[in-house]
């Protein structure tokens, strides 16, 4: 079975332009008939395995994804990690630096993710107030094996067009392979961010273990 550029972009959750750029850079196994690129299943599987990404080729071929079941916010944060001293003087530059630091995102996918997040911010800011923003792409990232929430603390606050018109210093990236999981994690995070003590705790820039412990306490008060 063969896939087109459009087919493969949907399977991976990246834009067609990204697929075409990878082809030009020689990063994807591809054959060409006239002006049409074709991708073969066996070669795509090897490529996906090399890059440690999930490739949903078909119901029978797709590997089981941990993200198919409900995951807690604390586990998603554990998957995504916490990053400090994010540099930048505007929205685009802090998003870029944060993505560069995220080990969960394969290097070849980082430019595409940045483009998607910038596009989302240009359409409508994800700054929710209290110095916090929740960057996320409009479409889910099918290549991820697990949902992740990466928390990034900025070195300096930046203007973010937030709801309260205040600068942002904390980013919660929600990155999921499925919309259902994105909505679940967004709901769980929103519950935590309604707690004033949690907001104050965040601004102390706690380490990952302490922050996850705090989230777990709040989760017990809001089982989902």
N, C-alpha and C positions, 0 to 999 in steps of 0.2 A: 504494500500500500504506500502511496505517495501523498505528500502534503504540499500545499502552496505556501507562499509567504504569508498570505492572510490566515490560512489554517493554523500555521505554526505560531503566529502572533497571538491568536486566541488561546492556543494550548498553553502558552507560556505566560500570558498576561502582560505582554509588552506590545508596543506599537509596531506596525509593519515597518516603519522607517528604521527601527532598531534592528530588526531581522536583516534588512537590506544592508545596513551598515556592517553588521557582523559578517555577512557574505563577502562584502568588498574587502574586509580586513582578513579574510581567510579563517575566521573563527568558527564557521559552521560547515558541516559536511553537506555538500550540495551538488546537484547536477543541473545542467542548463540545456533547455531545448528552445532554440530561437531566443526570444526575450523572456522566457518563463523559467523561473527557478523551481526545482523539485527537490524534496527532502524525503529520504527513504527511512522507514521505521528502524531497521537494524542499525543504521549509522547514527540516527538520532538517539537511540538508546545508549550507545557507547558514549556519545557526546554528553548526554545528561548525567551518566554515571561518573564521567571524568570531572564534571563541574559540580557534582553533589547536589543536583536539583531534581525536582519532581517533574515528570513529563506525563501528562494525562493523554496517552495515545488512544485508548479505548477502554471500555468497561472491563474487558478481560485482561488487557495488558497493563493497565495502570497499577502501580504499586499502592498498597494500602497506606493511607495518609493518617497520621496521628490527629491532624486537624479535623478529621471527619467527625470526631466526638467532641463534646463540650469540654472546654479547657478553662481553668480558673484564671482570673487576672494575675494572681501571684505566679502561676506557672508560666503564663505568657511573658511576664516581666523577667522571669528567670531565663526564658529562652532568648529574649531580646537584649538583656543586659542594661547596665547603667553607665553613662559616659559623662565625664566632667570636662570643664574648660573648653567648651565648644567655641570656636573663634568665628568672628564675622561682624560686620557692621550693618547688615540688612538681612531681610528674610532669605533671599536666595543664597547668600554666602554662609549663613549659619546652617541652612538645610544641607548645603554641599559638604561642609566640614563634618556635620553629624553623620551623614551617609558614609563618608570616607572612613569613619571610625567604626562603623557597624560591621562586625565580622560575620554576622548572619546573612548578609547580602553578598552574593558572589560578585567579584570585581567587575565582570563584564556586564552586570545588570545595574550597576550603580548609576550610570549616566541616565539610563532609561527611567529609573525610579526618581531621580532628581527632576527630570523633565516633567514627570507626572505630578509630583508634589508642587512644583512651581506653577504648573497649569491650574491645579486645584486652588492654590492661594490667590492667584490672579482672578479667578472666578468668584471666590468668596473666602475671606480669611478664616482660618481655623483657630484664631485667637479667641478664647472663650472668656477671658477676664482673669483677674487675680494673678497676672504675670504668666499665665499658662496658655499653651496652644496644643492642639491635637492634630498634627499633620497626618494625612492619609491620602492615598490615591483614590480617584473616582472608581476605578476598576480594581478588582482583587488581583493579587500576585499569585497566579496559579503554580509558579515554579517553587514556591515555598513548601517545605515538608510540614511545617508547623506554624500556627499563628504566633506572632511575636508582638510584644509591646516593648519598645526601646525608649528609655527615659534619658533625656539629655539636658544637662545643666549648662547654660551659656556662661562664658567668661564675663560678658557684659550684656545687659538687657538691650533689645533692639525694638524699634518701632515695628508693629506687626498688624496694624489696622484691627486691633482687637475690639471686642464688643464694648469694653469700658474705656477704650482709647489710651490704655496704659501700655508701656513697653512689656515685652515678653522675655522671661529668663529661663523658663522650663518648657521643654518639648516632650510630649508623649506621642511617639510614633506608633500607630496601630497598623500593622501589616499582616494581612491574612490571605490564605488561599481561597476562602469562601466568604460570601456576603453574610451568611447566617452567623458565622463566627465573629466577623467584624462587628455586627450589631450587638452581639452578646457582650463582647469586651468593651464596647463603647458604653453600654448600659452599666456595666460593673464599674468602669472608671468614673462615670458621671456620678454614681452613688458615692464613691470615695471623695470626689472633689466637692461634694456638698457639705463635707465635714470640715469646719473651720480649723479644728485642731490638726487635721491631716494636712491642710494647706500650710499652716505654720510649720509643721514638721518637715514638709517638702522644702521649704525655704532655708532650712538648716543644712541642706545638701547631704542627707544621710547616705551611708554606704548601702550596697545592694542588700546585704543580709538584713539590716535593720529596716529598710524600706519594705522588703517583702514580708517581714514579720508584721509590720504595721498594717499592710494590705490584708494579710490573712486574718487579723483581728477584725477588721471591718467586714470582710467577707462573711464571717460567722454571724454578723448582725444582719446580713442581707443575702441569705442563701439563694442561689439561682440555679 
